[in-house]
């Protein structure tokens, strides 16, 4: 699975609608509104890099209200939840 974080600048008056439209796109796992230099962060999960090429410029960037995107591909997850889950495999609760 390939995970990409898409940082999105959006028109201020279109942020909620853009976020909902992006969240409805296949391959988009989550969308967060945030403060700072970007307005939205989309977590994209696909099986092949070619899917990113069509999904981000072809779908996300074309959502009404999206002004700009900046994509970062994740190499490895250091999530505490993922680490804990890996050590829980095969362990039954007593």
PDB file of N, CA, C and O in Angstrom:
ATOM      1  N   UNK A   1       0.852  -1.181   0.000  1.00  0.00           N
ATOM      2  CA  UNK A   1       0.000   0.000   0.000  1.00  0.00           C
ATOM      3  C   UNK A   1       0.891   1.236   0.000  1.00  0.00           C
ATOM      4  O   UNK A   1       1.845   1.314   0.775  1.00  0.00           O
ATOM      5  N   UNK A   2       0.591   2.187  -0.852  1.00  0.00           N
ATOM      6  CA  UNK A   2       1.325   3.447  -0.938  1.00  0.00           C
ATOM      7  C   UNK A   2       0.483   4.523  -0.261  1.00  0.00           C
ATOM      8  O   UNK A   2      -0.693   4.697  -0.580  1.00  0.00           O
ATOM      9  N   UNK A   3       1.091   5.234   0.668  1.00  0.00           N
ATOM     10  CA  UNK A   3       0.410   6.309   1.370  1.00  0.00           C
ATOM     11  C   UNK A   3       1.036   7.634   0.957  1.00  0.00           C
ATOM     12  O   UNK A   3       2.259   7.778   0.937  1.00  0.00           O
ATOM     13  N   UNK A   4       0.188   8.594   0.631  1.00  0.00           N
ATOM     14  CA  UNK A   4       0.652   9.938   0.299  1.00  0.00           C
ATOM     15  C   UNK A   4      -0.131  10.936   1.136  1.00  0.00           C
ATOM     16  O   UNK A   4      -1.323  10.762   1.389  1.00  0.00           O
ATOM     17  N   UNK A   5       0.558  11.974   1.556  1.00  0.00           N
ATOM     18  CA  UNK A   5      -0.081  13.081   2.259  1.00  0.00           C
ATOM     19  C   UNK A   5      -0.154  14.237   1.282  1.00  0.00           C
ATOM     20  O   UNK A   5       0.867  14.695   0.770  1.00  0.00           O
ATOM     21  N   UNK A   6      -1.362  14.706   1.024  1.00  0.00           N
ATOM     22  CA  UNK A   6      -1.562  15.779   0.064  1.00  0.00           C
ATOM     23  C   UNK A   6      -1.938  17.037   0.833  1.00  0.00           C
ATOM     24  O   UNK A   6      -3.006  17.112   1.442  1.00  0.00           O
ATOM     25  N   UNK A   7      -1.047  18.022   0.797  1.00  0.00           N
ATOM     26  CA  UNK A   7      -1.293  19.303   1.447  1.00  0.00           C
ATOM     27  C   UNK A   7      -2.036  20.176   0.449  1.00  0.00           C
ATOM     28  O   UNK A   7      -1.588  20.355  -0.683  1.00  0.00           O
ATOM     29  N   UNK A   8      -3.165  20.715   0.870  1.00  0.00           N
ATOM     30  CA  UNK A   8      -4.068  21.397  -0.058  1.00  0.00           C
ATOM     31  C   UNK A   8      -4.349  22.821   0.417  1.00  0.00           C
ATOM     32  O   UNK A   8      -4.748  23.046   1.559  1.00  0.00           O
ATOM     33  N   UNK A   9      -4.133  23.772  -0.485  1.00  0.00           N
ATOM     34  CA  UNK A   9      -4.582  25.143  -0.252  1.00  0.00           C
ATOM     35  C   UNK A   9      -5.923  25.278  -0.958  1.00  0.00           C
ATOM     36  O   UNK A   9      -6.079  24.869  -2.108  1.00  0.00           O
ATOM     37  N   UNK A  10      -6.892  25.860  -0.248  1.00  0.00           N
ATOM     38  CA  UNK A  10      -8.241  25.984  -0.807  1.00  0.00           C
ATOM     39  C   UNK A  10      -8.760  27.395  -0.610  1.00  0.00           C
ATOM     40  O   UNK A  10      -8.311  28.124   0.274  1.00  0.00           O
ATOM     41  N   UNK A  11      -9.714  27.765  -1.451  1.00  0.00           N
ATOM     42  CA  UNK A  11     -10.397  29.048  -1.287  1.00  0.00           C
ATOM     43  C   UNK A  11     -11.108  29.034   0.065  1.00  0.00           C
ATOM     44  O   UNK A  11     -11.823  28.083   0.382  1.00  0.00           O
ATOM     45  N   UNK A  12     -10.917  30.069   0.850  1.00  0.00           N
ATOM     46  CA  UNK A  12     -11.436  30.110   2.215  1.00  0.00           C
ATOM     47  C   UNK A  12     -12.927  29.812   2.287  1.00  0.00           C
ATOM     48  O   UNK A  12     -13.374  29.097   3.185  1.00  0.00           O
ATOM     49  N   UNK A  13     -13.688  30.343   1.364  1.00  0.00           N
ATOM     50  CA  UNK A  13     -15.142  30.149   1.411  1.00  0.00           C
ATOM     51  C   UNK A  13     -15.580  28.793   0.881  1.00  0.00           C
ATOM     52  O   UNK A  13     -16.775  28.495   0.892  1.00  0.00           O
ATOM     53  N   UNK A  14     -14.651  27.960   0.417  1.00  0.00           N
ATOM     54  CA  UNK A  14     -14.997  26.645  -0.143  1.00  0.00           C
ATOM     55  C   UNK A  14     -14.379  25.485   0.639  1.00  0.00           C
ATOM     56  O   UNK A  14     -14.511  24.333   0.227  1.00  0.00           O
ATOM     57  N   UNK A  15     -13.707  25.765   1.760  1.00  0.00           N
ATOM     58  CA  UNK A  15     -12.989  24.711   2.490  1.00  0.00           C
ATOM     59  C   UNK A  15     -13.896  23.535   2.886  1.00  0.00           C
ATOM     60  O   UNK A  15     -13.546  22.393   2.588  1.00  0.00           O
ATOM     61  N   UNK A  16     -15.036  23.759   3.539  1.00  0.00           N
ATOM     62  CA  UNK A  16     -15.864  22.600   3.943  1.00  0.00           C
ATOM     63  C   UNK A  16     -16.353  21.779   2.752  1.00  0.00           C
ATOM     64  O   UNK A  16     -16.327  20.549   2.792  1.00  0.00           O
ATOM     65  N   UNK A  17     -16.798  22.455   1.696  1.00  0.00           N
ATOM     66  CA  UNK A  17     -17.306  21.744   0.521  1.00  0.00           C
ATOM     67  C   UNK A  17     -16.187  21.000  -0.208  1.00  0.00           C
ATOM     68  O   UNK A  17     -16.374  19.873  -0.667  1.00  0.00           O
ATOM     69  N   UNK A  18     -15.029  21.640  -0.308  1.00  0.00           N
ATOM     70  CA  UNK A  18     -13.885  20.982  -0.955  1.00  0.00           C
ATOM     71  C   UNK A  18     -13.459  19.763  -0.159  1.00  0.00           C
ATOM     72  O   UNK A  18     -13.170  18.715  -0.738  1.00  0.00           O
ATOM     73  N   UNK A  19     -13.416  19.884   1.160  1.00  0.00           N
ATOM     74  CA  UNK A  19     -13.027  18.757   2.011  1.00  0.00           C
ATOM     75  C   UNK A  19     -13.975  17.580   1.822  1.00  0.00           C
ATOM     76  O   UNK A  19     -13.527  16.439   1.703  1.00  0.00           O
ATOM     77  N   UNK A  20     -15.269  17.841   1.793  1.00  0.00           N
ATOM     78  CA  UNK A  20     -16.248  16.768   1.609  1.00  0.00           C
ATOM     79  C   UNK A  20     -16.117  16.120   0.237  1.00  0.00           C
ATOM     80  O   UNK A  20     -16.197  14.898   0.113  1.00  0.00           O
ATOM     81  N   UNK A  21     -15.916  16.938  -0.793  1.00  0.00           N
ATOM     82  CA  UNK A  21     -15.767  16.396  -2.149  1.00  0.00           C
ATOM     83  C   UNK A  21     -14.504  15.549  -2.258  1.00  0.00           C
ATOM     84  O   UNK A  21     -14.521  14.496  -2.895  1.00  0.00           O
ATOM     85  N   UNK A  22     -13.423  15.990  -1.653  1.00  0.00           N
ATOM     86  CA  UNK A  22     -12.173  15.226  -1.686  1.00  0.00           C
ATOM     87  C   UNK A  22     -12.326  13.921  -0.915  1.00  0.00           C
ATOM     88  O   UNK A  22     -11.841  12.881  -1.360  1.00  0.00           O
ATOM     89  N   UNK A  23     -12.995  13.962   0.234  1.00  0.00           N
ATOM     90  CA  UNK A  23     -13.199  12.757   1.045  1.00  0.00           C
ATOM     91  C   UNK A  23     -14.006  11.695   0.298  1.00  0.00           C
ATOM     92  O   UNK A  23     -13.869  10.506   0.585  1.00  0.00           O
ATOM     93  N   UNK A  24     -14.833  12.102  -0.646  1.00  0.00           N
ATOM     94  CA  UNK A  24     -15.658  11.170  -1.417  1.00  0.00           C
ATOM     95  C   UNK A  24     -14.907  10.517  -2.580  1.00  0.00           C
ATOM     96  O   UNK A  24     -15.458   9.636  -3.240  1.00  0.00           O
ATOM     97  N   UNK A  25     -13.680  10.923  -2.842  1.00  0.00           N
ATOM     98  CA  UNK A  25     -12.899  10.377  -3.957  1.00  0.00           C
ATOM     99  C   UNK A  25     -12.298   9.032  -3.552  1.00  0.00           C
ATOM    100  O   UNK A  25     -11.689   8.917  -2.488  1.00  0.00           O
ATOM    101  N   UNK A  26     -12.467   8.019  -4.396  1.00  0.00           N
ATOM    102  CA  UNK A  26     -11.870   6.712  -4.133  1.00  0.00           C
ATOM    103  C   UNK A  26     -10.363   6.842  -4.023  1.00  0.00           C
ATOM    104  O   UNK A  26      -9.723   7.462  -4.873  1.00  0.00           O
ATOM    105  N   UNK A  27      -9.797   6.261  -2.980  1.00  0.00           N
ATOM    106  CA  UNK A  27      -8.368   6.332  -2.733  1.00  0.00           C
ATOM    107  C   UNK A  27      -8.017   7.329  -1.644  1.00  0.00           C
ATOM    108  O   UNK A  27      -6.914   7.299  -1.100  1.00  0.00           O
ATOM    109  N   UNK A  28      -8.956   8.215  -1.325  1.00  0.00           N
ATOM    110  CA  UNK A  28      -8.732   9.181  -0.239  1.00  0.00           C
ATOM    111  C   UNK A  28      -9.267   8.545   1.043  1.00  0.00           C
ATOM    112  O   UNK A  28     -10.460   8.269   1.166  1.00  0.00           O
ATOM    113  N   UNK A  29      -8.356   8.318   1.998  1.00  0.00           N
ATOM    114  CA  UNK A  29      -8.736   7.670   3.247  1.00  0.00           C
ATOM    115  C   UNK A  29      -9.302   8.661   4.259  1.00  0.00           C
ATOM    116  O   UNK A  29     -10.281   8.365   4.944  1.00  0.00           O
ATOM    117  N   UNK A  30      -8.686   9.836   4.350  1.00  0.00           N
ATOM    118  CA  UNK A  30      -9.090  10.824   5.339  1.00  0.00           C
ATOM    119  C   UNK A  30      -8.771  12.219   4.823  1.00  0.00           C
ATOM    120  O   UNK A  30      -7.860  12.405   4.016  1.00  0.00           O
ATOM    121  N   UNK A  31      -9.533  13.195   5.302  1.00  0.00           N
ATOM    122  CA  UNK A  31      -9.252  14.597   4.997  1.00  0.00           C
ATOM    123  C   UNK A  31      -9.364  15.368   6.309  1.00  0.00           C
ATOM    124  O   UNK A  31     -10.344  15.235   7.043  1.00  0.00           O
ATOM    125  N   UNK A  32      -8.346  16.173   6.589  1.00  0.00           N
ATOM    126  CA  UNK A  32      -8.320  16.982   7.802  1.00  0.00           C
ATOM    127  C   UNK A  32      -8.283  18.455   7.429  1.00  0.00           C
ATOM    128  O   UNK A  32      -7.536  18.851   6.535  1.00  0.00           O
ATOM    129  N   UNK A  33      -9.089  19.273   8.112  1.00  0.00           N
ATOM    130  CA  UNK A  33      -8.916  20.715   7.991  1.00  0.00           C
ATOM    131  C   UNK A  33      -7.911  21.106   9.067  1.00  0.00           C
ATOM    132  O   UNK A  33      -7.885  20.515  10.147  1.00  0.00           O
ATOM    133  N   UNK A  34      -7.093  22.093   8.771  1.00  0.00           N
ATOM    134  CA  UNK A  34      -6.044  22.431   9.726  1.00  0.00           C
ATOM    135  C   UNK A  34      -5.678  23.900   9.627  1.00  0.00           C
ATOM    136  O   UNK A  34      -6.046  24.591   8.677  1.00  0.00           O
ATOM    137  N   UNK A  35      -4.953  24.357  10.619  1.00  0.00           N
ATOM    138  CA  UNK A  35      -4.437  25.715  10.628  1.00  0.00           C
ATOM    139  C   UNK A  35      -3.001  25.686  10.129  1.00  0.00           C
ATOM    140  O   UNK A  35      -2.323  24.662  10.216  1.00  0.00           O
ATOM    141  N   UNK A  36      -2.553  26.797   9.615  1.00  0.00           N
ATOM    142  CA  UNK A  36      -1.177  26.875   9.152  1.00  0.00           C
ATOM    143  C   UNK A  36      -1.111  27.266   7.689  1.00  0.00           C
ATOM    144  O   UNK A  36      -1.990  27.957   7.174  1.00  0.00           O
ATOM    145  N   UNK A  37      -0.057  26.816   7.030  1.00  0.00           N
ATOM    146  CA  UNK A  37       0.175  27.190   5.633  1.00  0.00           C
ATOM    147  C   UNK A  37      -0.774  26.500   4.653  1.00  0.00           C
ATOM    148  O   UNK A  37      -0.944  26.961   3.525  1.00  0.00           O
ATOM    149  N   UNK A  38      -1.386  25.410   5.077  1.00  0.00           N
ATOM    150  CA  UNK A  38      -2.330  24.700   4.211  1.00  0.00           C
ATOM    151  C   UNK A  38      -3.686  24.650   4.891  1.00  0.00           C
ATOM    152  O   UNK A  38      -3.793  24.796   6.109  1.00  0.00           O
ATOM    153  N   UNK A  39      -4.716  24.441   4.091  1.00  0.00           N
ATOM    154  CA  UNK A  39      -6.083  24.419   4.628  1.00  0.00           C
ATOM    155  C   UNK A  39      -6.587  23.010   4.905  1.00  0.00           C
ATOM    156  O   UNK A  39      -7.343  22.780   5.849  1.00  0.00           O
ATOM    157  N   UNK A  40      -6.154  22.066   4.062  1.00  0.00           N
ATOM    158  CA  UNK A  40      -6.604  20.674   4.185  1.00  0.00           C
ATOM    159  C   UNK A  40      -5.415  19.746   3.997  1.00  0.00           C
ATOM    160  O   UNK A  40      -4.474  20.061   3.269  1.00  0.00           O
ATOM    161  N   UNK A  41      -5.471  18.596   4.663  1.00  0.00           N
ATOM    162  CA  UNK A  41      -4.503  17.525   4.418  1.00  0.00           C
ATOM    163  C   UNK A  41      -5.299  16.272   4.122  1.00  0.00           C
ATOM    164  O   UNK A  41      -6.121  15.837   4.928  1.00  0.00           O
ATOM    165  N   UNK A  42      -5.045  15.692   2.950  1.00  0.00           N
ATOM    166  CA  UNK A  42      -5.708  14.452   2.558  1.00  0.00           C
ATOM    167  C   UNK A  42      -4.707  13.305   2.678  1.00  0.00           C
ATOM    168  O   UNK A  42      -3.561  13.414   2.242  1.00  0.00           O
ATOM    169  N   UNK A  43      -5.158  12.210   3.274  1.00  0.00           N
ATOM    170  CA  UNK A  43      -4.361  10.993   3.337  1.00  0.00           C
ATOM    171  C   UNK A  43      -4.865  10.093   2.215  1.00  0.00           C
ATOM    172  O   UNK A  43      -6.027   9.687   2.196  1.00  0.00           O
ATOM    173  N   UNK A  44      -3.973   9.793   1.292  1.00  0.00           N
ATOM    174  CA  UNK A  44      -4.321   8.994   0.116  1.00  0.00           C
ATOM    175  C   UNK A  44      -3.640   7.646   0.239  1.00  0.00           C
ATOM    176  O   UNK A  44      -2.453   7.577   0.558  1.00  0.00           O
ATOM    177  N   UNK A  45      -4.379   6.572  -0.011  1.00  0.00           N
ATOM    178  CA  UNK A  45      -3.805   5.223   0.019  1.00  0.00           C
ATOM    179  C   UNK A  45      -4.192   4.506  -1.269  1.00  0.00           C
ATOM    180  O   UNK A  45      -5.372   4.320  -1.567  1.00  0.00           O
ATOM    181  N   UNK A  46      -3.168   4.107  -2.026  1.00  0.00           N
ATOM    182  CA  UNK A  46      -3.376   3.418  -3.299  1.00  0.00           C
ATOM    183  C   UNK A  46      -2.412   2.239  -3.386  1.00  0.00           C
ATOM    184  O   UNK A  46      -1.490   2.120  -2.580  1.00  0.00           O
ATOM    185  N   UNK A  47      -2.631   1.375  -4.364  1.00  0.00           N
ATOM    186  CA  UNK A  47      -1.761   0.206  -4.499  1.00  0.00           C
ATOM    187  C   UNK A  47      -0.607   0.421  -5.463  1.00  0.00           C
ATOM    188  O   UNK A  47       0.396  -0.288  -5.388  1.00  0.00           O
ATOM    189  N   UNK A  48      -0.729   1.395  -6.378  1.00  0.00           N
ATOM    190  CA  UNK A  48       0.324   1.626  -7.361  1.00  0.00           C
ATOM    191  C   UNK A  48       0.586   3.120  -7.528  1.00  0.00           C
ATOM    192  O   UNK A  48      -0.325   3.938  -7.405  1.00  0.00           O
ATOM    193  N   UNK A  49       1.846   3.467  -7.809  1.00  0.00           N
ATOM    194  CA  UNK A  49       2.216   4.870  -7.992  1.00  0.00           C
ATOM    195  C   UNK A  49       1.435   5.525  -9.133  1.00  0.00           C
ATOM    196  O   UNK A  49       1.119   6.713  -9.071  1.00  0.00           O
ATOM    197  N   UNK A  50       1.130   4.757 -10.159  1.00  0.00           N
ATOM    198  CA  UNK A  50       0.392   5.307 -11.298  1.00  0.00           C
ATOM    199  C   UNK A  50      -0.968   5.852 -10.868  1.00  0.00           C
ATOM    200  O   UNK A  50      -1.484   6.788 -11.478  1.00  0.00           O
ATOM    201  N   UNK A  51      -1.544   5.272  -9.826  1.00  0.00           N
ATOM    202  CA  UNK A  51      -2.827   5.750  -9.328  1.00  0.00           C
ATOM    203  C   UNK A  51      -2.699   7.168  -8.765  1.00  0.00           C
ATOM    204  O   UNK A  51      -3.623   7.973  -8.882  1.00  0.00           O
ATOM    205  N   UNK A  52      -1.550   7.466  -8.156  1.00  0.00           N
ATOM    206  CA  UNK A  52      -1.335   8.817  -7.643  1.00  0.00           C
ATOM    207  C   UNK A  52      -1.342   9.834  -8.775  1.00  0.00           C
ATOM    208  O   UNK A  52      -1.865  10.939  -8.630  1.00  0.00           O
ATOM    209  N   UNK A  53      -0.761   9.451  -9.891  1.00  0.00           N
ATOM    210  CA  UNK A  53      -0.668  10.347 -11.040  1.00  0.00           C
ATOM    211  C   UNK A  53      -2.041  10.743 -11.573  1.00  0.00           C
ATOM    212  O   UNK A  53      -2.223  11.867 -12.042  1.00  0.00           O
ATOM    213  N   UNK A  54      -2.992   9.845 -11.506  1.00  0.00           N
ATOM    214  CA  UNK A  54      -4.336  10.194 -11.979  1.00  0.00           C
ATOM    215  C   UNK A  54      -5.205  10.768 -10.857  1.00  0.00           C
ATOM    216  O   UNK A  54      -6.063  11.613 -11.110  1.00  0.00           O
ATOM    217  N   UNK A  55      -4.992  10.320  -9.644  1.00  0.00           N
ATOM    218  CA  UNK A  55      -5.839  10.731  -8.528  1.00  0.00           C
ATOM    219  C   UNK A  55      -5.600  12.181  -8.100  1.00  0.00           C
ATOM    220  O   UNK A  55      -6.550  12.939  -7.909  1.00  0.00           O
ATOM    221  N   UNK A  56      -4.339  12.561  -7.952  1.00  0.00           N
ATOM    222  CA  UNK A  56      -4.063  13.889  -7.397  1.00  0.00           C
ATOM    223  C   UNK A  56      -4.263  14.995  -8.436  1.00  0.00           C
ATOM    224  O   UNK A  56      -5.094  15.876  -8.218  1.00  0.00           O
ATOM    225  N   UNK A  57      -3.538  14.983  -9.551  1.00  0.00           N
ATOM    226  CA  UNK A  57      -3.804  16.064 -10.514  1.00  0.00           C
ATOM    227  C   UNK A  57      -5.128  15.903 -11.252  1.00  0.00           C
ATOM    228  O   UNK A  57      -5.737  16.889 -11.666  1.00  0.00           O
ATOM    229  N   UNK A  58      -5.567  14.668 -11.414  1.00  0.00           N
ATOM    230  CA  UNK A  58      -6.774  14.414 -12.193  1.00  0.00           C
ATOM    231  C   UNK A  58      -8.078  14.547 -11.442  1.00  0.00           C
ATOM    232  O   UNK A  58      -9.116  14.819 -12.046  1.00  0.00           O
ATOM    233  N   UNK A  59      -8.043  14.359 -10.129  1.00  0.00           N
ATOM    234  CA  UNK A  59      -9.284  14.421  -9.353  1.00  0.00           C
ATOM    235  C   UNK A  59      -9.228  15.472  -8.240  1.00  0.00           C
ATOM    236  O   UNK A  59     -10.052  16.386  -8.202  1.00  0.00           O
ATOM    237  N   UNK A  60      -8.253  15.337  -7.337  1.00  0.00           N
ATOM    238  CA  UNK A  60      -8.193  16.251  -6.188  1.00  0.00           C
ATOM    239  C   UNK A  60      -7.977  17.690  -6.636  1.00  0.00           C
ATOM    240  O   UNK A  60      -8.676  18.591  -6.173  1.00  0.00           O
ATOM    241  N   UNK A  61      -7.029  17.918  -7.521  1.00  0.00           N
ATOM    242  CA  UNK A  61      -6.730  19.281  -7.963  1.00  0.00           C
ATOM    243  C   UNK A  61      -7.886  19.939  -8.711  1.00  0.00           C
ATOM    244  O   UNK A  61      -7.952  21.164  -8.812  1.00  0.00           O
ATOM    245  N   UNK A  62      -8.787  19.125  -9.230  1.00  0.00           N
ATOM    246  CA  UNK A  62      -9.913  19.654  -9.999  1.00  0.00           C
ATOM    247  C   UNK A  62     -11.166  19.907  -9.170  1.00  0.00           C
ATOM    248  O   UNK A  62     -12.175  20.373  -9.701  1.00  0.00           O
ATOM    249  N   UNK A  63     -11.115  19.607  -7.880  1.00  0.00           N
ATOM    250  CA  UNK A  63     -12.252  19.873  -7.006  1.00  0.00           C
ATOM    251  C   UNK A  63     -12.441  21.382  -6.898  1.00  0.00           C
ATOM    252  O   UNK A  63     -11.476  22.126  -6.721  1.00  0.00           O
ATOM    253  N   UNK A  64     -13.686  21.825  -7.004  1.00  0.00           N
ATOM    254  CA  UNK A  64     -14.004  23.251  -6.907  1.00  0.00           C
ATOM    255  C   UNK A  64     -13.502  23.800  -5.574  1.00  0.00           C
ATOM    256  O   UNK A  64     -13.829  23.271  -4.511  1.00  0.00           O
ATOM    257  N   UNK A  65     -12.714  24.853  -5.639  1.00  0.00           N
ATOM    258  CA  UNK A  65     -12.181  25.482  -4.435  1.00  0.00           C
ATOM    259  C   UNK A  65     -10.728  25.126  -4.151  1.00  0.00           C
ATOM    260  O   UNK A  65     -10.074  25.819  -3.372  1.00  0.00           O
ATOM    261  N   UNK A  66     -10.203  24.062  -4.763  1.00  0.00           N
ATOM    262  CA  UNK A  66      -8.798  23.698  -4.560  1.00  0.00           C
ATOM    263  C   UNK A  66      -7.927  24.639  -5.380  1.00  0.00           C
ATOM    264  O   UNK A  66      -8.112  24.766  -6.590  1.00  0.00           O
ATOM    265  N   UNK A  67      -6.981  25.296  -4.724  1.00  0.00           N
ATOM    266  CA  UNK A  67      -6.095  26.250  -5.386  1.00  0.00           C
ATOM    267  C   UNK A  67      -4.741  25.637  -5.725  1.00  0.00           C
ATOM    268  O   UNK A  67      -4.156  25.953  -6.761  1.00  0.00           O
ATOM    269  N   UNK A  68      -4.238  24.750  -4.842  1.00  0.00           N
ATOM    270  CA  UNK A  68      -2.899  24.192  -5.029  1.00  0.00           C
ATOM    271  C   UNK A  68      -2.750  22.941  -4.187  1.00  0.00           C
ATOM    272  O   UNK A  68      -3.373  22.817  -3.132  1.00  0.00           O
ATOM    273  N   UNK A  69      -1.922  22.009  -4.653  1.00  0.00           N
ATOM    274  CA  UNK A  69      -1.618  20.806  -3.878  1.00  0.00           C
ATOM    275  C   UNK A  69      -0.109  20.613  -3.807  1.00  0.00           C
ATOM    276  O   UNK A  69       0.631  21.055  -4.686  1.00  0.00           O
ATOM    277  N   UNK A  70       0.331  19.949  -2.753  1.00  0.00           N
ATOM    278  CA  UNK A  70       1.732  19.590  -2.556  1.00  0.00           C
ATOM    279  C   UNK A  70       1.723  18.178  -1.988  1.00  0.00           C
ATOM    280  O   UNK A  70       1.240  17.959  -0.877  1.00  0.00           O
ATOM    281  N   UNK A  71       2.252  17.220  -2.741  1.00  0.00           N
ATOM    282  CA  UNK A  71       2.144  15.813  -2.374  1.00  0.00           C
ATOM    283  C   UNK A  71       3.440  15.282  -1.780  1.00  0.00           C
ATOM    284  O   UNK A  71       4.528  15.531  -2.300  1.00  0.00           O
ATOM    285  N   UNK A  72       3.304  14.545  -0.680  1.00  0.00           N
ATOM    286  CA  UNK A  72       4.435  13.909  -0.003  1.00  0.00           C
ATOM    287  C   UNK A  72       4.133  12.414   0.117  1.00  0.00           C
ATOM    288  O   UNK A  72       3.122  12.023   0.700  1.00  0.00           O
ATOM    289  N   UNK A  73       5.011  11.589  -0.435  1.00  0.00           N
ATOM    290  CA  UNK A  73       4.830  10.137  -0.374  1.00  0.00           C
ATOM    291  C   UNK A  73       5.515   9.612   0.884  1.00  0.00           C
ATOM    292  O   UNK A  73       6.678   9.922   1.144  1.00  0.00           O
ATOM    293  N   UNK A  74       4.788   8.819   1.655  1.00  0.00           N
ATOM    294  CA  UNK A  74       5.328   8.250   2.894  1.00  0.00           C
ATOM    295  C   UNK A  74       6.129   6.990   2.581  1.00  0.00           C
ATOM    296  O   UNK A  74       5.709   6.151   1.784  1.00  0.00           O
ATOM    297  N   UNK A  75       7.286   6.874   3.222  1.00  0.00           N
ATOM    298  CA  UNK A  75       8.125   5.693   3.048  1.00  0.00           C
ATOM    299  C   UNK A  75       7.854   4.640   4.121  1.00  0.00           C
ATOM    300  O   UNK A  75       7.856   3.442   3.839  1.00  0.00           O
ATOM    301  N   UNK A  76       7.621   5.095   5.349  1.00  0.00           N
ATOM    302  CA  UNK A  76       7.475   4.169   6.466  1.00  0.00           C
ATOM    303  C   UNK A  76       6.589   4.818   7.518  1.00  0.00           C
ATOM    304  O   UNK A  76       6.599   6.038   7.681  1.00  0.00           O
ATOM    305  N   UNK A  77       5.824   4.003   8.229  1.00  0.00           N
ATOM    306  CA  UNK A  77       4.970   4.496   9.302  1.00  0.00           C
ATOM    307  C   UNK A  77       5.629   4.220  10.649  1.00  0.00           C
ATOM    308  O   UNK A  77       6.147   3.129  10.887  1.00  0.00           O
ATOM    309  N   UNK A  78       5.603   5.213  11.518  1.00  0.00           N
ATOM    310  CA  UNK A  78       6.117   5.049  12.867  1.00  0.00           C
ATOM    311  C   UNK A  78       5.001   5.231  13.888  1.00  0.00           C
ATOM    312  O   UNK A  78       5.243   5.631  15.027  1.00  0.00           O
ATOM    313  N   UNK A  79       3.796   4.936  13.472  1.00  0.00           N
ATOM    314  CA  UNK A  79       2.626   5.091  14.330  1.00  0.00           C
ATOM    315  C   UNK A  79       2.710   4.141  15.519  1.00  0.00           C
ATOM    316  O   UNK A  79       3.021   2.961  15.353  1.00  0.00           O
ATOM    317  N   UNK A  80       2.439   4.640  16.693  1.00  0.00           N
ATOM    318  CA  UNK A  80       2.424   3.817  17.914  1.00  0.00           C
ATOM    319  C   UNK A  80       1.386   2.713  17.774  1.00  0.00           C
ATOM    320  O   UNK A  80       1.622   1.581  18.195  1.00  0.00           O
ATOM    321  N   UNK A  81       0.242   3.037  17.186  1.00  0.00           N
ATOM    322  CA  UNK A  81      -0.816   2.046  16.995  1.00  0.00           C
ATOM    323  C   UNK A  81      -0.333   0.904  16.116  1.00  0.00           C
ATOM    324  O   UNK A  81      -0.599  -0.258  16.422  1.00  0.00           O
ATOM    325  N   UNK A  82       0.374   1.208  15.024  1.00  0.00           N
ATOM    326  CA  UNK A  82       0.889   0.173  14.129  1.00  0.00           C
ATOM    327  C   UNK A  82       1.920  -0.697  14.828  1.00  0.00           C
ATOM    328  O   UNK A  82       1.931  -1.916  14.655  1.00  0.00           O
ATOM    329  N   UNK A  83       2.783  -0.077  15.613  1.00  0.00           N
ATOM    330  CA  UNK A  83       3.805  -0.826  16.339  1.00  0.00           C
ATOM    331  C   UNK A  83       3.160  -1.749  17.367  1.00  0.00           C
ATOM    332  O   UNK A  83       3.535  -2.917  17.469  1.00  0.00           O
ATOM    333  N   UNK A  84       2.200  -1.241  18.124  1.00  0.00           N
ATOM    334  CA  UNK A  84       1.513  -2.066  19.120  1.00  0.00           C
ATOM    335  C   UNK A  84       0.773  -3.217  18.468  1.00  0.00           C
ATOM    336  O   UNK A  84       0.783  -4.330  18.994  1.00  0.00           O
ATOM    337  N   UNK A  85       0.131  -2.975  17.331  1.00  0.00           N
ATOM    338  CA  UNK A  85      -0.623  -4.025  16.635  1.00  0.00           C
ATOM    339  C   UNK A  85       0.303  -5.136  16.160  1.00  0.00           C
ATOM    340  O   UNK A  85      -0.073  -6.308  16.192  1.00  0.00           O
ATOM    341  N   UNK A  86       1.499  -4.787  15.722  1.00  0.00           N
ATOM    342  CA  UNK A  86       2.441  -5.799  15.248  1.00  0.00           C
ATOM    343  C   UNK A  86       2.844  -6.750  16.373  1.00  0.00           C
ATOM    344  O   UNK A  86       3.051  -7.938  16.127  1.00  0.00           O
ATOM    345  N   UNK A  87       2.957  -6.254  17.582  1.00  0.00           N
ATOM    346  CA  UNK A  87       3.347  -7.096  18.714  1.00  0.00           C
ATOM    347  C   UNK A  87       2.171  -7.836  19.313  1.00  0.00           C
ATOM    348  O   UNK A  87       2.372  -8.737  20.128  1.00  0.00           O
ATOM    349  N   UNK A  88       0.944  -7.486  18.937  1.00  0.00           N
ATOM    350  CA  UNK A  88      -0.249  -8.151  19.459  1.00  0.00           C
ATOM    351  C   UNK A  88      -0.696  -9.328  18.599  1.00  0.00           C
ATOM    352  O   UNK A  88      -1.622 -10.047  18.975  1.00  0.00           O
ATOM    353  N   UNK A  89      -0.064  -9.533  17.470  1.00  0.00           N
ATOM    354  CA  UNK A  89      -0.475 -10.618  16.576  1.00  0.00           C
ATOM    355  C   UNK A  89      -0.300 -11.954  17.289  1.00  0.00           C
ATOM    356  O   UNK A  89       0.779 -12.269  17.789  1.00  0.00           O
ATOM    357  N   UNK A  90      -1.364 -12.724  17.326  1.00  0.00           N
ATOM    358  CA  UNK A  90      -1.319 -14.052  17.930  1.00  0.00           C
ATOM    359  C   UNK A  90      -1.459 -14.066  19.434  1.00  0.00           C
ATOM    360  O   UNK A  90      -1.397 -15.137  20.038  1.00  0.00           O
ATOM    361  N   UNK A  91      -1.643 -12.925  20.057  1.00  0.00           N
ATOM    362  CA  UNK A  91      -1.800 -12.855  21.501  1.00  0.00           C
ATOM    363  C   UNK A  91      -3.274 -12.757  21.801  1.00  0.00           C
ATOM    364  O   UNK A  91      -3.947 -11.820  21.370  1.00  0.00           O
ATOM    365  N   UNK A  92      -3.780 -13.738  22.549  1.00  0.00           N
ATOM    366  CA  UNK A  92      -5.190 -13.726  22.955  1.00  0.00           C
ATOM    367  C   UNK A  92      -5.341 -13.040  24.291  1.00  0.00           C
ATOM    368  O   UNK A  92      -4.506 -13.193  25.182  1.00  0.00           O
ATOM    369  N   UNK A  93      -6.438 -12.265  24.427  1.00  0.00           N
ATOM    370  CA  UNK A  93      -6.738 -11.656  25.734  1.00  0.00           C
ATOM    371  C   UNK A  93      -7.129 -12.742  26.708  1.00  0.00           C
ATOM    372  O   UNK A  93      -7.911 -13.628  26.359  1.00  0.00           O
ATOM    373  N   UNK A  94      -6.615 -12.699  27.900  1.00  0.00           N
ATOM    374  CA  UNK A  94      -6.910 -13.728  28.915  1.00  0.00           C
ATOM    375  C   UNK A  94      -8.127 -13.383  29.696  1.00  0.00           C
ATOM    376  O   UNK A  94      -8.522 -14.133  30.589  1.00  0.00           O
TER     377      UNK A  94
END
